[in-house]
Amino acid sequence: MTGALDQAQKAPWRYGFLNLMRRVDAQLCDTPAGSIWQPRMEKFRLGQTPTMTFAPREIAQVSWQDGRLHLSLYSLGLWGPNGPLPLHYTELALNRSESRHDPTLVHFSNIFHYR
């Protein structure tokens, strides 16, 4: 992994979403982000961490999963007080992913966050 992305993985609160996306695009992508015809060929994925609180920062977590960079956001998604869905949907997703260890609903919503 490159220096800036390594730093973002260790301290995601130091980066804003647009700043980090510029770095990802410059360091990982051969073509502009989002322009690849098949999503499975992209070098990164976007998702959102469901939370009932207002976003303390934009980036929740930066990690590598299945050889692909995964950016998990607090803002810019369906969940939480800033999202378009009612809060009880966020509560349902949070309960399923944390209490029941079933992240299916969160993973399904990440399809829409990514594309």
Contacts in CASP RR format, 6 or more apart in sequence:
PFRMAT RR
TARGET T0000
AUTHOR 0000-0000-0000
METHOD contacts of the structure
MODEL  1
MTGALDQAQKAPWRYGFLNLMRRVDAQLCDTPAGSIWQPRMEKFRLGQTP
TMTFAPREIAQVSWQDGRLHLSLYSLGLWGPNGPLPLHYTELALNRSESR
HDPTLVHFSNIFHYR
1 9 0 8 1.000
1 64 0 8 1.000
2 27 0 8 1.000
4 23 0 8 1.000
4 27 0 8 1.000
5 23 0 8 1.000
5 24 0 8 1.000
5 27 0 8 1.000
5 28 0 8 1.000
5 62 0 8 1.000
5 69 0 8 1.000
7 14 0 8 1.000
8 14 0 8 1.000
8 15 0 8 1.000
8 20 0 8 1.000
8 23 0 8 1.000
8 59 0 8 1.000
8 62 0 8 1.000
9 62 0 8 1.000
9 63 0 8 1.000
9 64 0 8 1.000
12 57 0 8 1.000
12 59 0 8 1.000
12 60 0 8 1.000
12 61 0 8 1.000
12 62 0 8 1.000
13 56 0 8 1.000
13 57 0 8 1.000
13 59 0 8 1.000
15 23 0 8 1.000
15 58 0 8 1.000
15 59 0 8 1.000
16 57 0 8 1.000
16 58 0 8 1.000
16 59 0 8 1.000
17 58 0 8 1.000
17 59 0 8 1.000
17 73 0 8 1.000
17 75 0 8 1.000
17 76 0 8 1.000
20 59 0 8 1.000
20 62 0 8 1.000
20 71 0 8 1.000
21 33 0 8 1.000
21 71 0 8 1.000
24 33 0 8 1.000
24 43 0 8 1.000
24 44 0 8 1.000
24 69 0 8 1.000
24 71 0 8 1.000
25 32 0 8 1.000
25 33 0 8 1.000
28 43 0 8 1.000
28 44 0 8 1.000
28 69 0 8 1.000
29 43 0 8 1.000
29 44 0 8 1.000
33 42 0 8 1.000
33 44 0 8 1.000
34 42 0 8 1.000
36 42 0 8 1.000
39 114 0 8 1.000
39 115 0 8 1.000
42 68 0 8 1.000
43 68 0 8 1.000
43 69 0 8 1.000
44 68 0 8 1.000
44 69 0 8 1.000
44 70 0 8 1.000
44 71 0 8 1.000
45 65 0 8 1.000
45 68 0 8 1.000
45 69 0 8 1.000
45 70 0 8 1.000
45 71 0 8 1.000
45 110 0 8 1.000
45 114 0 8 1.000
46 71 0 8 1.000
46 73 0 8 1.000
46 110 0 8 1.000
46 113 0 8 1.000
46 114 0 8 1.000
47 70 0 8 1.000
47 71 0 8 1.000
47 72 0 8 1.000
47 73 0 8 1.000
47 77 0 8 1.000
47 109 0 8 1.000
47 110 0 8 1.000
47 113 0 8 1.000
47 114 0 8 1.000
48 60 0 8 1.000
48 72 0 8 1.000
48 73 0 8 1.000
48 74 0 8 1.000
48 76 0 8 1.000
48 77 0 8 1.000
48 78 0 8 1.000
48 79 0 8 1.000
48 106 0 8 1.000
48 109 0 8 1.000
48 110 0 8 1.000
48 113 0 8 1.000
49 60 0 8 1.000
49 61 0 8 1.000
49 72 0 8 1.000
49 73 0 8 1.000
49 74 0 8 1.000
49 79 0 8 1.000
50 79 0 8 1.000
50 80 0 8 1.000
50 90 0 8 1.000
50 93 0 8 1.000
50 94 0 8 1.000
50 97 0 8 1.000
50 106 0 8 1.000
51 74 0 8 1.000
51 79 0 8 1.000
51 80 0 8 1.000
51 90 0 8 1.000
51 94 0 8 1.000
52 80 0 8 1.000
52 81 0 8 1.000
52 87 0 8 1.000
52 90 0 8 1.000
52 91 0 8 1.000
52 94 0 8 1.000
53 80 0 8 1.000
53 81 0 8 1.000
54 81 0 8 1.000
54 82 0 8 1.000
55 74 0 8 1.000
55 75 0 8 1.000
55 82 0 8 1.000
56 74 0 8 1.000
57 74 0 8 1.000
58 73 0 8 1.000
58 74 0 8 1.000
58 75 0 8 1.000
58 76 0 8 1.000
59 71 0 8 1.000
59 72 0 8 1.000
59 73 0 8 1.000
59 74 0 8 1.000
60 72 0 8 1.000
60 73 0 8 1.000
60 74 0 8 1.000
61 70 0 8 1.000
61 71 0 8 1.000
61 72 0 8 1.000
62 69 0 8 1.000
62 70 0 8 1.000
62 71 0 8 1.000
62 72 0 8 1.000
63 69 0 8 1.000
63 70 0 8 1.000
63 72 0 8 1.000
64 70 0 8 1.000
73 113 0 8 1.000
75 82 0 8 1.000
76 113 0 8 1.000
77 83 0 8 1.000
77 84 0 8 1.000
77 113 0 8 1.000
78 84 0 8 1.000
78 85 0 8 1.000
78 89 0 8 1.000
78 109 0 8 1.000
78 112 0 8 1.000
78 113 0 8 1.000
79 85 0 8 1.000
79 89 0 8 1.000
79 90 0 8 1.000
79 93 0 8 1.000
79 94 0 8 1.000
79 109 0 8 1.000
80 87 0 8 1.000
80 90 0 8 1.000
81 87 0 8 1.000
83 90 0 8 1.000
92 105 0 8 1.000
93 105 0 8 1.000
93 106 0 8 1.000
93 109 0 8 1.000
96 102 0 8 1.000
96 103 0 8 1.000
96 104 0 8 1.000
96 105 0 8 1.000
96 106 0 8 1.000
97 103 0 8 1.000
97 105 0 8 1.000
97 106 0 8 1.000
END
